[in-house]
Amino acid sequence: MATESKKVILAALVGNALITITKFAAAAITGSAAMLSEGIHSVVDTGNQVLLLYGLRQAAKPASAKYPFGHGKEIYFWSFIVAILIFAVGAGFSIYEGINHLRHPRPVHNPIVNYWVLGFALLFEGGAWMFAWREFSRAKGKWGVFEAVQRGKDPSLFVVLFEDSAAILGLVVAFLGILLGQLTGRPHFDGIASILIGLILGGTAAWLAYETKSLLIGESANNAVVRSIRELASACDGVASVHEVLTIHMGPDYILVNISVDFIDTTTAGKLEKTIARLDQQIKAAHSQVKRVFVEAESARASRPRVGP
């Protein structure tokens, strides 16, 4: 999964790097607020991709005495930081620049330059979006888009997809704002376009922050995985009942499992050890993302309310 995520991020990084300088150059030549907002947008996106790559690199670090369960949550942290940057820098600056342009409207000079730059930007962003969508579609399987985002445990895939989608929508808004300003002779449309771009970025950032927050706090494995683990545990010899199956994603490809089991009273210590070892092997064989399994022996009277499927 990390390899696919890295490919998506690199594709987006290349696309943004190619168009950032041209957007700023066009903004300087034409004086367009919408184009300046798009330039800032591309800078933020480029920085975000660098942070996501750094997060993937940190998440791949092995476990240690200080971090016994590894660094998998690094990618969740940096994805959350990306959402904050989109909101604070991208959305904030675009809205500010748009309001400033409405208060002090300036005509856009040589708008044809903007059209060329926006066209090339749309081409590059579209290519990056197609690549991100292909990898996202492969990862989501039969789930719908919104369901895949809610259930997905690798935020780097949908973060880049959201960014690219917001970028394409922003390009369309910038084009319409500049075009309407040229056709009507009213430069206010350019400022309105800048504000709309800021609102698009703000909405994208809010959604990204919401989706990555639960992963950062500690989200359980998907219900199908939890049910499967419960069934495997219930089918083991010597198990009277399974009380709790607690799971948490320590990273996109790292699930920690804790199972509370009531063993048959006549089970010997030797048989208990073999049962736990066999259960550990079966769970890891069925679910490659499960890296650690802890089994807690608990009597029926001491059991807590059932959690999860």
Wavefront OBJ file of the C-alpha trace (Angstrom):
o trace
v 0.000 0.000 0.000
v 2.852 2.404 0.843
v 4.345 1.959 -2.634
v 1.079 2.910 -4.347
v 0.671 5.897 -2.023
v 4.181 7.081 -2.805
v 3.545 6.863 -6.554
v 0.365 8.938 -6.237
v 2.115 11.582 -4.140
v 5.100 11.799 -6.508
v 2.807 12.202 -9.522
v 0.961 15.051 -7.780
v 4.245 16.633 -6.684
v 5.608 16.680 -10.228
v 2.381 18.138 -11.594
v 2.240 20.928 -9.004
v 5.927 21.779 -9.341
v 5.534 22.206 -13.104
v 2.737 24.756 -12.835
v 3.528 26.718 -9.654
v 6.081 29.062 -11.219
v 3.958 29.669 -14.322
v 0.955 30.642 -12.174
v 2.967 33.202 -10.236
v 4.461 34.556 -13.449
v 1.000 34.923 -14.964
v -0.280 36.639 -11.797
v 2.622 39.107 -11.918
v 2.056 39.885 -15.609
v -1.721 40.189 -15.516
v -2.428 41.322 -11.949
v -5.096 38.638 -11.492
v -6.108 37.896 -7.878
v -7.565 34.539 -8.905
v -4.297 33.549 -10.580
v -2.317 34.636 -7.514
v -4.613 32.487 -5.359
v -4.005 29.574 -7.709
v -0.250 30.127 -7.363
v -0.510 30.004 -3.573
v -2.735 26.948 -3.916
v -0.040 25.164 -5.943
v 2.671 26.123 -3.439
v 0.575 24.698 -0.591
v -0.140 21.521 -2.558
v 3.552 21.075 -3.378
v 4.491 21.522 0.267
v 1.759 19.100 1.275
v 3.101 16.395 -1.013
v 6.567 16.857 0.505
v 5.058 16.453 3.988
v 3.158 13.318 2.948
v 6.332 11.785 1.517
v 8.106 12.611 4.768
v 5.235 11.025 6.696
v 5.466 7.826 4.643
v 9.202 7.689 5.249
v 8.782 8.174 8.995
v 5.949 5.625 9.144
v 8.256 2.996 7.626
v 10.757 3.242 10.501
v 11.011 0.002 12.490
v 9.729 -0.466 16.019
v 12.051 0.341 18.911
v 12.091 0.221 22.702
v 10.634 3.733 22.793
v 8.087 3.029 20.045
v 7.288 -0.687 20.434
v 4.450 -0.564 17.896
v 6.410 1.331 15.267
v 5.805 4.745 13.698
v 2.824 3.940 11.458
v 0.724 6.786 12.861
v 3.202 9.324 11.493
v 1.293 9.308 8.191
v -1.924 10.117 10.079
v -0.257 13.041 11.857
v 1.219 14.545 8.701
v -2.049 14.088 6.808
v -3.746 16.121 9.550
v -1.054 18.799 9.267
v -1.696 18.915 5.510
v -5.374 19.624 6.163
v -4.453 22.455 8.522
v -2.049 23.968 5.979
v -4.660 23.863 3.224
v -7.098 25.697 5.489
v -4.736 28.194 7.112
v -2.500 29.078 4.184
v -4.385 28.167 1.022
v -7.937 29.076 2.003
v -6.951 31.978 4.262
v -4.756 33.729 1.713
v -7.176 33.187 -1.184
v -10.113 34.655 0.729
v -8.001 37.572 1.973
v -6.708 38.323 -1.508
v -10.217 38.092 -2.968
v -11.679 40.506 -0.402
v -8.774 42.896 -0.948
v -9.372 42.765 -4.710
v -13.071 43.514 -4.224
v -12.233 46.543 -2.073
v -9.568 47.761 -4.490
v -10.434 46.274 -7.893
v -7.664 46.189 -10.467
v -8.185 45.334 -14.119
v -6.575 42.139 -15.420
v -4.015 42.828 -18.152
v -3.235 40.400 -20.971
v -5.823 37.800 -19.863
v -4.749 35.509 -22.692
v -1.649 34.712 -20.608
v -3.889 33.453 -17.805
v -5.882 31.306 -20.196
v -2.755 29.593 -21.490
v -1.416 28.987 -17.996
v -4.774 27.698 -16.757
v -5.008 25.385 -19.745
v -1.589 23.864 -19.103
v -2.327 23.649 -15.376
v -5.570 21.825 -16.067
v -3.666 19.392 -18.280
v -1.066 18.621 -15.594
v -3.570 18.526 -12.741
v -5.877 16.321 -14.787
v -3.085 13.840 -15.395
v -2.210 13.741 -11.689
v -5.899 13.376 -10.807
v -6.340 10.443 -13.195
v -3.344 8.683 -11.652
v -4.634 9.313 -8.116
v -8.134 8.161 -9.074
v -6.823 4.944 -10.614
v -4.916 4.027 -7.457
v -7.810 5.090 -5.230
v -10.261 2.997 -7.270
v -7.963 -0.001 -7.002
v -7.728 0.426 -3.222
v -11.439 1.050 -2.592
v -12.616 -2.090 -4.416
v -16.403 -2.462 -4.352
v -16.967 0.387 -1.895
v -18.393 3.706 -3.012
v -16.216 6.819 -2.930
v -17.537 8.230 0.348
v -17.631 4.801 1.990
v -14.045 4.132 0.897
v -12.888 7.425 2.399
v -14.660 6.663 5.686
v -13.377 3.074 5.859
v -9.968 3.652 4.303
v -6.942 3.494 6.600
v -4.378 5.082 4.250
v -5.154 8.821 4.192
v -2.367 9.658 1.748
v -4.433 8.192 -1.110
v -7.580 10.237 -0.551
v -5.676 13.354 0.598
v -3.983 13.622 -2.794
v -7.242 12.836 -4.596
v -9.054 15.557 -2.644
v -6.246 18.032 -3.312
v -6.246 17.325 -7.038
v -10.050 17.541 -7.192
v -9.987 20.900 -5.392
v -7.204 22.076 -7.715
v -9.190 21.241 -10.866
v -12.308 22.915 -9.494
v -10.223 25.942 -8.524
v -8.808 26.194 -12.044
v -12.309 26.183 -13.514
v -13.421 28.909 -11.078
v -10.336 31.017 -11.869
v -10.981 30.671 -15.599
v -14.633 31.731 -15.233
v -13.724 34.648 -12.990
v -11.146 36.015 -15.415
v -13.408 35.397 -18.408
v -16.415 37.142 -16.824
v -14.214 40.063 -15.820
v -12.961 40.390 -19.390
v -16.426 40.109 -20.979
v -18.158 42.524 -18.589
v -15.281 44.893 -17.919
v -15.821 44.406 -14.164
v -12.649 43.241 -12.351
v -14.745 42.310 -9.300
v -15.338 38.870 -10.807
v -11.635 38.140 -10.392
v -11.869 38.849 -6.662
v -15.030 36.762 -6.348
v -13.245 33.874 -8.046
v -10.406 34.173 -5.529
v -12.861 33.999 -2.624
v -14.596 30.973 -4.146
v -11.228 29.234 -4.535
v -10.580 29.920 -0.854
v -13.961 28.444 0.108
v -13.240 25.332 -1.983
v -9.917 24.897 -0.198
v -11.533 25.504 3.178
v -14.204 22.882 2.548
v -11.593 20.391 1.340
v -9.428 21.030 4.397
v -12.364 20.592 6.791
v -13.295 17.254 5.253
v -9.692 16.020 5.283
v -9.274 17.047 8.921
v -12.491 15.251 9.882
v -11.515 12.025 8.116
v -7.925 11.923 9.418
v -8.831 12.862 13.004
v -10.357 9.473 13.813
v -7.328 7.670 12.371
v -4.999 9.842 14.426
v -6.959 9.200 17.632
v -7.088 5.450 17.025
v -9.625 3.843 14.722
v -10.552 0.174 14.815
v -10.191 -2.225 11.924
v -13.129 -2.516 9.532
v -16.115 -4.553 10.759
v -15.439 -7.417 8.340
v -11.951 -7.879 9.791
v -13.225 -7.769 13.381
v -15.971 -10.301 12.606
v -13.478 -12.629 10.958
v -11.155 -12.482 13.981
v -14.067 -13.212 16.304
v -15.085 -16.232 14.203
v -11.534 -17.586 14.155
v -11.263 -17.230 17.922
v -14.669 -18.812 18.556
v -13.758 -21.832 16.403
v -10.575 -22.628 18.355
v -10.513 -25.755 20.522
v -10.735 -24.966 24.213
v -12.557 -21.649 23.743
v -15.885 -21.423 25.539
v -16.750 -17.906 24.377
v -15.201 -14.735 22.996
v -16.028 -11.574 24.926
v -14.201 -8.679 23.284
v -12.282 -8.225 20.042
v -10.507 -4.882 20.291
v -8.518 -3.625 17.308
v -6.669 -0.438 16.486
v -4.809 0.722 13.392
v -1.279 1.719 14.344
v -0.764 2.590 10.678
v -2.358 1.826 7.299
v -0.794 -1.657 7.257
v -0.523 -2.348 10.969
v -3.442 -3.663 13.053
v -3.053 -4.471 16.738
v -5.558 -7.009 18.117
v -6.558 -7.702 21.717
v -8.982 -10.594 22.342
v -10.736 -11.368 25.606
v -11.520 -15.099 25.742
v -13.233 -17.409 28.215
v -11.427 -20.771 27.959
v -12.991 -24.075 28.979
v -12.220 -24.634 32.675
v -10.620 -28.033 32.103
v -8.095 -26.669 29.599
v -4.528 -27.378 30.724
v -1.771 -24.781 30.635
v 0.026 -26.633 27.847
v -3.086 -26.826 25.690
v -3.802 -23.169 26.431
v -0.405 -22.151 25.075
v -0.924 -24.177 21.893
v -4.410 -22.727 21.379
v -3.170 -19.141 21.716
v -0.220 -19.787 19.388
v -2.491 -21.397 16.780
v -4.988 -18.534 17.018
v -2.186 -16.019 16.547
v -1.009 -17.814 13.391
v -4.518 -18.156 11.947
v -5.386 -14.490 12.437
v -2.126 -13.273 10.878
v -2.492 -15.709 7.987
v -6.050 -14.508 7.302
v -5.218 -10.806 7.663
v -1.744 -9.703 6.622
v -2.256 -6.277 8.206
v -2.473 -7.824 11.688
v 1.011 -7.610 13.178
v 0.427 -8.184 16.906
v -2.188 -10.306 18.687
v -2.776 -10.309 22.442
v -5.098 -12.862 24.030
v -6.520 -12.197 27.480
v -8.028 -15.079 29.471
v -11.171 -13.898 31.216
v -13.994 -15.770 32.915
v -17.601 -15.303 31.881
v -18.468 -13.635 35.189
v -15.683 -11.085 34.810
v -16.479 -10.317 31.175
v -17.285 -6.799 30.076
v -19.989 -5.763 27.585
v -19.270 -6.864 24.046
v -17.502 -4.283 21.869
v -17.609 -4.363 18.083
v -19.197 -6.847 15.663
l 1 2 3 4 5 6 7 8 9 10 11 12 13 14 15 16 17 18 19 20 21 22 23 24 25 26 27 28 29 30 31 32 33 34 35 36 37 38 39 40 41 42 43 44 45 46 47 48 49 50 51 52 53 54 55 56 57 58 59 60 61 62 63 64 65 66 67 68 69 70 71 72 73 74 75 76 77 78 79 80 81 82 83 84 85 86 87 88 89 90 91 92 93 94 95 96 97 98 99 100 101 102 103 104 105 106 107 108 109 110 111 112 113 114 115 116 117 118 119 120 121 122 123 124 125 126 127 128 129 130 131 132 133 134 135 136 137 138 139 140 141 142 143 144 145 146 147 148 149 150 151 152 153 154 155 156 157 158 159 160 161 162 163 164 165 166 167 168 169 170 171 172 173 174 175 176 177 178 179 180 181 182 183 184 185 186 187 188 189 190 191 192 193 194 195 196 197 198 199 200 201 202 203 204 205 206 207 208 209 210 211 212 213 214 215 216 217 218 219 220 221 222 223 224 225 226 227 228 229 230 231 232 233 234 235 236 237 238 239 240 241 242 243 244 245 246 247 248 249 250 251 252 253 254 255 256 257 258 259 260 261 262 263 264 265 266 267 268 269 270 271 272 273 274 275 276 277 278 279 280 281 282 283 284 285 286 287 288 289 290 291 292 293 294 295 296 297 298 299 300 301 302 303 304 305 306 307 308 309
